[in-house]
Amino acid sequence: MLKKKFLNTRQKNLTLYLQHLKLKKKVNLGSDLDVKETYMVGANQYLGRSNAGVGNEVVVRITVDDDKKLKDIEILKQSETGIGAQAIESIPKEMISKNTYDVDSISGASATSRALKEAVKDAMNKI
């Protein structure tokens, strides 16, 4: 008898909870993650993006000379930390010196390296 009473109470509570959910108004709170920032580009500058890193999106702006060779790579957005942040510092220099996004990854920062290479490749594909 006690078990049956417990089940009935539980069923009533569940029914009340479900009714409560139906009465609740759904509100889209939005998210700052849905917002895409806008970045300025000048002559011979191109933007590239990647979500392949450990942190959020990586956004780069590359600058090329008149011969389409890499002159500069600016990291406009990134949230990598630790060894990943070190990769963000060192990889662009190598890309510029070799004039390619296809450079060696940093050991221990393969995801960040991949994201950075993907973002620069995305920008270079727009040339």
Solvent accessible surface area in square Angstrom, and as a share of the most:
residue,aa,sasa,rsa
1,M,196,0.87
2,L,144,0.72
3,K,154,0.65
4,K,133,0.56
5,K,134,0.57
6,F,120,0.50
7,L,87,0.43
8,N,66,0.34
9,T,68,0.40
10,R,154,0.56
11,Q,115,0.51
12,K,135,0.57
13,N,88,0.45
14,L,103,0.51
15,T,68,0.39
16,L,112,0.56
17,Y,119,0.45
18,L,88,0.44
19,Q,93,0.42
20,H,90,0.40
21,L,78,0.39
22,K,171,0.72
23,L,154,0.76
24,K,115,0.49
25,K,175,0.74
26,K,196,0.83
27,V,102,0.58
28,N,142,0.73
29,L,163,0.81
30,G,46,0.44
31,S,51,0.33
32,D,120,0.62
33,L,135,0.67
34,D,115,0.60
35,V,95,0.55
36,K,136,0.58
37,E,68,0.30
38,T,131,0.76
39,Y,50,0.19
40,M,160,0.71
41,V,73,0.42
42,G,43,0.41
43,A,94,0.73
44,N,51,0.26
45,Q,44,0.20
46,Y,50,0.19
47,L,33,0.16
48,G,0,0.00
49,R,61,0.22
50,S,5,0.03
51,N,116,0.59
52,A,28,0.22
53,G,14,0.14
54,V,125,0.72
55,G,29,0.28
56,N,81,0.42
57,E,22,0.10
58,V,0,0.00
59,V,0,0.00
60,V,0,0.00
61,R,40,0.15
62,I,0,0.00
63,T,20,0.12
64,V,1,0.01
65,D,43,0.22
66,D,125,0.65
67,D,111,0.57
68,K,101,0.43
69,K,110,0.47
70,L,11,0.05
71,K,118,0.50
72,D,59,0.30
73,I,13,0.07
74,E,54,0.24
75,I,50,0.25
76,L,49,0.24
77,K,55,0.23
78,Q,68,0.30
79,S,58,0.37
80,E,11,0.05
81,T,112,0.65
82,G,53,0.51
83,I,77,0.39
84,G,5,0.04
85,A,34,0.27
86,Q,110,0.49
87,A,0,0.00
88,I,11,0.05
89,E,116,0.52
90,S,50,0.32
91,I,1,0.01
92,P,10,0.06
93,K,137,0.58
94,E,50,0.22
95,M,0,0.00
96,I,53,0.27
97,S,91,0.59
98,K,117,0.50
99,N,57,0.29
100,T,38,0.22
101,Y,66,0.25
102,D,105,0.55
103,V,9,0.05
104,D,109,0.57
105,S,55,0.36
106,I,51,0.26
107,S,105,0.68
108,G,66,0.64
109,A,6,0.05
110,S,65,0.42
111,A,22,0.17
112,T,3,0.02
113,S,0,0.00
114,R,126,0.46
115,A,0,0.00
116,L,0,0.00
117,K,38,0.16
118,E,79,0.35
119,A,0,0.00
120,V,0,0.00
121,K,84,0.36
122,D,48,0.25
123,A,0,0.00
124,M,40,0.18
125,N,107,0.55
126,K,108,0.46
127,I,72,0.37
